[in-house]
Amino acid sequence: MKRCPKCARVYDDDGLRFCLDDGTNLVNESPAEPAPTTLLLPGTEDPVPTMKQAGPPDVPPLYVRPAPTTASPHGKRNILLWVIIIALLIPAVAGAVVGGLVVVYKRKPLTWHLVLELAPGATNRQDAVQQTVNVIESRLDAIGVSRFEVKPQGGASNRILLNLPNVGDPERLKQIITTGGKLELVHVIGPPSPSPFQKYATKEEAIASLKSNGVIPQNRRVLPYTERSNFNGPTEWVVVESPAIVDGSELRNASAVRSSYGEDYQIAFSLKKNGAEKFGAWTGANIDEYLGVVLNDELKSIAFIKGQIFDSGEITGRFTRQSAEDLALVLKSGALPVPVTIVEEHIDK
C-alpha cells in the first residue's frame, strides 16, 4: 500500500510510483499508521472538482540520441536532376567536339578543279546532268574524299564542275569519277551448251550473222569480247540479246574477291529481290544457254547455265585488288547515264 505525502491519497497498487492527482512521488504506507481523517469540504454553489490533472513526473529527462543526418528528399531530387543533366550533356558536348574536328578536317582548300563533259545522246540533258552529279557525289563519298563540290556549269551546257582537295592518287580518282559503271546480265545468242558459244573475228562478221542487211535490230547488240585465257589477245565479237535480263539498277552489293585462277581478283555481286526474281525465272527457263556479264558495253565473261540462279554472280577479267575494289565501289554507287570525259583540269598555285 502507498500514500501520497502531499494529498494523503492512498493507493492499493504497490506498482504505482506517482500520485495520479498531483504527480508527487508515493511513499509506502505503514500498517501501523492510522488512516488520514476524511475532510468534509464546505458546500458551494459551483462544485469544485476534487481531481487535478497530473503534471509531468518529477524525474530527470532521458537522453535521446539524435537521429543521423540524412539528405532531404529535395536534396536527393536535386542531385539526381544534376546527374541526369550531366549525362545528357556529355554526348552533346562530345558530339560538338567531334563535329568541330570533322568540320576543321573537311575544310581543306579545294585547289583541284575539273570540268567534265557529258557525251551527247541523253534523252533529257538536264536530268542526265543532275543524275551524273548525284552519281559522282556518291562515288566521292564512298572513296572517302574529305570535302568536294560537284555542280552543273549552268545554262544550256552539258558540263559539270568539280572542285576537290589535293589527293594522293589523282589518276585513280579520275578513273573512278569517269568510269561508266554500267553492269548488265545478258543472253548470248548462239547454240546452247555443249556447243561452244558463238563468237566472230570482226564486228562486221557478227553483224552479217544477223542477216539484216548490215543493220543491227533493236533486240540485238554486237559487243566486244576478249577471252580470259588470252587476255592480251585479239578482241572478238559476240551477239547478245537486248534488253538485258537484269542491269545494275537491280544490284544490291558488290565486293572484290580473290580469283580461283591465281593472284587475280574478281567482283562478286548480288541482286535485289526484284532482280533476283527476274534472274531466277530466266535462268530456270534457259538451262544450257549462254549468259554474258557486260560491263560498260564490253563482255567480261561468258558461261552457260547449269541450273537456276537467283541473286549472285561474278565478273572476271584479271583485275588487281585495287582495280577490283574500285570497280565494286563504282558498281555500288550506280552507273553514269551517259559517258563523261574530262575536258579541263587545273590546280591552284
Sequence and secondary structure as in RCSB ss.txt:
>XXXX:A:sequence
MKRCPKCARVYDDDGLRFCLDDGTNLVNESPAEPAPTTLLLPGTEDPVPTMKQAGPPDVPPLYVRPAPTTASPHG
KRNILLWVIIIALLIPAVAGAVVGGLVVVYKRKPLTWHLVLELAPGATNRQDAVQQTVNVIESRLDAIGVSRFEV
KPQGGASNRILLNLPNVGDPERLKQIITTGGKLELVHVIGPPSPSPFQKYATKEEAIASLKSNGVIPQNRRVLPY
TERSNFNGPTEWVVVESPAIVDGSELRNASAVRSSYGEDYQIAFSLKKNGAEKFGAWTGANIDEYLGVVLNDELK
SIAFIKGQIFDSGEITGRFTRQSAEDLALVLKSGALPVPVTIVEEHIDK
>XXXX:A:secstr
 EE TTT  EES TT  B TTT  B EE  TTS           SS   S       SS             HHH
HHHHHHHHHHHHHHHHHHHHHHHHHHHHHHHT    EEEEEEE S  SSHHHHHHHHHHHHHHHHHHHT SS EE
EE  TT  EEEEEE   S HHHHHHHHH    EEEEEE S  TTS    BSSHHHHHHTT STT   TTEEEEEE
  GGGTTS  EEEEEESS SEEGGGEEEEEEEE TTSS EEEEEEE HHHHHHHHHHHHH TT EEEEEETTEEE
EEEE  S   SEEEEEEEE HHHHHHHHHHHHH   SS EEEEEEEE  
